[in-house]
Structure formats: structure tokens, C-alpha cells
Amino acid sequence: MSTGRDIIEGLRGRLVISCQPVPDGPFDTVASVVAYARAAEASGAAGLRIEGDANVAAVVQASRLPVIGLVKRDLEDSAVRITPFLSDVIDLCEAGAAIVAVDATDRPRPVPVSELLAEIKRRGRLAMADISTEAEARAALAAGADIVGTTMSGYAGDAPPPKAPDLELVRRCARLGAPVFAEGRYNSPELAAAAIRAGADAVVVGSAITRPEHIADWFRQAVEGAARPLAPVLAFDIGGTKTLAALVQGETVFERRVMPTPADVGSKGWIAAIAGLAQGWDGRYERAAAAVTGRIDGDVWSALNPGTLAIPQGFSLTNVLGVALGTPVLAVNDAQAAAWGEYRFGAGKGRDMAFLTVSSGIGGGIVLGGRLLRGTRGIAGSLGQVPVFEPTGPVRLETLASGFGIAEAARRRGHDGDARAVFAAAHTGESWAQDTLRDAATRLAAAIAGLQAVVDPECIVIGGGVGLAEGFLELLRETLAVYPEAVVPVLAAADLGADAGIIGVADMAAAS
Ligand SMILES: CC(=O)N[C@H](C=O)[C@@H](O)[C@H](O)[C@H](O)COP(=O)(O)O
């Protein structure tokens, strides 16, 4: 007979399949549960999770895999559902469960967790504690649990459960030194693998394998969502000098208002002015979104270049603007949002791509495998922030190759004026202007070749006032010619112009 240690070893690094049909559905029969269990065993799964003592008894007869048994009850005086009574533990042990799972959340319950665990141990079985927090995991282990399951994460409070599984809880529990089974919403092979990489000893998957009603519903929603026209979105583009509000549907911007970005009005006045720009549009949009200069890290908006816009420290744009508008707001860095816009509707449509906007500053974004990379700090794709080593020390690429950098370089050559003036002079054959632009393009080309080497996208889309200024793309191609063919990207001119950011962020909000 296998010992508890053998059973846990046999499950390490393996898949456990929960065979729990939708209650009262067409598969909610002992025969179906046994059929699921046999299919699971044939697929190479290492264990089963089975609800109800009659199902456990039948599965133990039909399969050699270890069974995690549980009983679910809907009690009037407690929200605890999984194996709440000692009699449930006894029934599951007698039915042949190798492991008995109990709800070990910190909620009022008919029988203390410690008593349930003690009964399981007394009967020589392994005890699995279904928890929702690290503190509950610690308490359950101290009370004698053999295995911690993240099963209850997202189900122990009043809020609806999130879509994603709780990998962070797996990570935390894995540090406690006891076996951890990741369970709950591991709805794809990729997520199940991520659980193992996060430190889980085994992964328990249920709905994605044994609840056809749920799987069918996911597909139905995805198909119907994709077929539905995108809802109108109130989209803002908040930049250093101007703020744009627009109503956007798909790639169509059907109304727009612009104002100078207010300065020196305090953050309250600032948000009131931004929200005021959308006055009178109530009821004409379903969601709100903002493409913003600077970086968005979680909820917090901060400056990448404090000279562009003085954003108050720790400022949560999504919360504050959301309250002002009375609707949730999605916020994304403007260049990342523009990258998404060009990917969805513009020059990089449907392709692995990077986007660079070269204007007064330099921003960028990367879309790979249909996903916008935002980065752990919200700066993925920000090519303008790439350090360049100058004799004087490191500087950001943006200070050398942006519109601002071009004007500054021209000034050092004795010519005052903005980047536009430099382009105009270059077109009339002035060599100082041509040299200035070539210098900027050379710097940018080196970074672009580096980007190609690191990310290897199908194309790099170039936008922005400088990027799209006459002759600049050709200059970039010329200056790229010195590099090995493998790092020379396919360059394409952006299609959506200055609207890429609002179109991109609106599309992201409409799909969220
Ligand atoms: C919260 C709760 O009652 N979970 C139950 C526990 O046994 C089951 O309903 C889940 O199906 C099981 O945890 C597997 O999760 P998923 O079906 O998401 O793969």
C-alpha cells in the first residue's frame, strides 16, 4: 500500500484532473464521473479530484489513480462548502479517498479546521487544505495539513472571482516548504505550466477539462464578442502640451475636442478640466480610456521625462479620472497605445511589430503574438529611454534623436530654430541641416538595429512628426545599411497619424 509520502511524490510535477460535472447538468451522473476519470487516467494524469462519496467509491473501483475526495454542501449558516462536517470526512475515507480536501478558509464554520484535519490523519489519509490566502495556508499547515491547495482564492469574499488564476498565492505558498497544489481557473495548458514554474508541486484542473458547459460558454462569448461591433469609447490623449478627448469606435474617431493641457491648476483642477472636455457626451460611450505621456505602473501614473508633464507623485489617474467621469478608466502609455492602434488597424496590422514615434520625444511599443508588451514597470518598448554613451557620460537616445534633440544639435552648429526648420533647410541643400539630420538618424538606426536583434519583429512602424517628415524614413534606411542584414528591420510608415494613441487605447478598453 502506498504511503502518504509515495502519493505526494507520485503527484509531484504532474496534472490532477478534477472530475466535477456542473451540478444537475447532463454529465452529473456517477457513470459520467467514472467516464471522465477513466479518460483522465488514459491521458496520463497522475491524480483525480472527485466530489461526493458515491462518486469517490465508484472512481476508486474504476481507476488506479489516487483520489482527492471532497463533499460539497450549501449550508444555511456558513459559506463554507467543501467538506464541512466530520461525517463527510469519514464517508470520504470509507469510500477510498487517498487525500481528503477540506475548506480551510478563515470563515465561520460548523466544525473547526483542526478537528477535520485530525480526523483525516486519524484515518491514515492525507489532508489537503483548500485555502484563499497565505495566512490560511500557514494556519492549516500548523494544524496538520499535508498539502495546501490554492482552490479557494477568489471564492472566499463577496467580489466575483477574477478570470486569471492566483499565481502569486502559489508563489507565496511555495515558500512555506509544504506541498502546494495550484487549483482554480487554470484554464489553459500555458497557465497550468506557469503554476509549476511558480513553485506548485501539482496542478489541479477541472472546468477546462470536465465541464463542457463552461468550455462552450467561453467559446460562445469569445465568438459573439468578436462578432459584435466595438462599443464607442471616450478616449483621452493626455500629452505635455495638449489634451484631446474623442469618441472612438473601432478605427473611427467620430468626434473630438482639444485643449492645452492645463498647468498650475493642481491635480484636482487638472482632472476637472480633462473630464470637462467630455461634457455633454454622457450616454454616448460605454467605456473610457486614456493614452498618456509617461508610464503607467499598475494604477500609478508617473513621468518618464519630468520635463514633459509634471505628474504629481503616486498619482492614480485611473481612480481619480474614473471618479470624475463616473466610469472605470483604462490608462496606457501613449506610445504603447499607438503601437496597439497601428497593430490593430494600421501599418502593422496583425503582425509581430514594434512601433516608434519620433516627435518632440521618442516613444515606442511592441506587440508580439497579438499581445501588447507593457513591461513590469510599464516602459516596454520605450526606445527613447535607451541609454547612449557619450564622451560626457550616458544620455537617453531621446535627447539625441528626437525633434528636441535635432533642434538642440542644430543650435550647437549655430542655427536656432525647431526640427521643422532643420528639415526645411536640409531640403534646400544646407549641409549643416543635412548633417544634423543624418546624425540623428544614425543614432536612431543603431537603436533600431538593436531592437530588431532583441525582439526580431516582422516590421518596425515609424510614426511621429520627425519620423514621418519628408525624407526621414529614407535617411533611416540609408543609415541602417551599414548593419548586418539580420538586424536590418522592415520599416513601414505609420498609418493612423496622431490618432493612433486614442484608437489603440479605445480598442483596448472596448475589448476589456
Ligand atoms: C471554489 C470551488 O468550489 N472549487 C471546487 C473545488 O473542488 C471546484 O468547483 C473547482 O472546479 C475545482 O477547484 C477546480 O477548479 P477549476 O474548475 O477552476 O479548474
Ligand as a Chemical Component Dictionary entry (heavy atoms), coordinates in Angstrom:
data_LIG
# 
_chem_comp.id                   LIG 
_chem_comp.type                 NON-POLYMER 
_chem_comp.pdbx_formal_charge   0 
_chem_comp.three_letter_code    LIG 
# 
loop_
_chem_comp_atom.comp_id 
_chem_comp_atom.atom_id 
_chem_comp_atom.alt_atom_id 
_chem_comp_atom.type_symbol 
_chem_comp_atom.charge 
_chem_comp_atom.model_Cartn_x 
_chem_comp_atom.model_Cartn_y 
_chem_comp_atom.model_Cartn_z 
_chem_comp_atom.pdbx_ordinal 
LIG C1 C1 C 0 -14.130 27.063 -5.431  1  
LIG C2 C2 C 0 -14.635 25.635 -5.560  2  
LIG O1 O1 O 0 -15.666 25.316 -5.049  3  
LIG N1 N1 N 0 -13.846 24.798 -6.276  4  
LIG C3 C3 C 0 -14.209 23.447 -6.478  5  
LIG C4 C4 C 0 -13.322 22.581 -5.710  6  
LIG O2 O2 O 0 -13.242 21.416 -5.791  7  
LIG C5 C5 C 0 -14.457 23.070 -7.915  8  
LIG O3 O3 O 0 -15.725 23.598 -8.244  9  
LIG C6 C6 C 0 -13.450 23.517 -8.992  10 
LIG O4 O4 O 0 -13.920 23.031 -10.214 11 
LIG C7 C7 C 0 -12.050 22.986 -8.773  12 
LIG O5 O5 O 0 -11.455 23.688 -7.715  13 
LIG C8 C8 C 0 -11.132 23.141 -9.996  14 
LIG O6 O6 O 0 -11.080 24.455 -10.416 15 
LIG P1 P1 P 0 -11.364 24.866 -11.945 16 
LIG O7 O7 O 0 -12.671 24.278 -12.326 17 
LIG O8 O8 O 0 -11.374 26.383 -11.972 18 
LIG O9 O9 O 0 -10.223 24.293 -12.774 19 
# 
loop_
_chem_comp_bond.comp_id 
_chem_comp_bond.atom_id_1 
_chem_comp_bond.atom_id_2 
_chem_comp_bond.value_order 
_chem_comp_bond.pdbx_ordinal 
LIG C1 C2 SING 1  
LIG C2 O1 DOUB 2  
LIG C2 N1 SING 3  
LIG N1 C3 SING 4  
LIG C3 C4 SING 5  
LIG C3 C5 SING 6  
LIG C4 O2 DOUB 7  
LIG C5 O3 SING 8  
LIG C5 C6 SING 9  
LIG C6 O4 SING 10 
LIG C6 C7 SING 11 
LIG C7 O5 SING 12 
LIG C7 C8 SING 13 
LIG C8 O6 SING 14 
LIG O6 P1 SING 15 
LIG P1 O7 DOUB 16 
LIG P1 O8 SING 17 
LIG P1 O9 SING 18 
# 
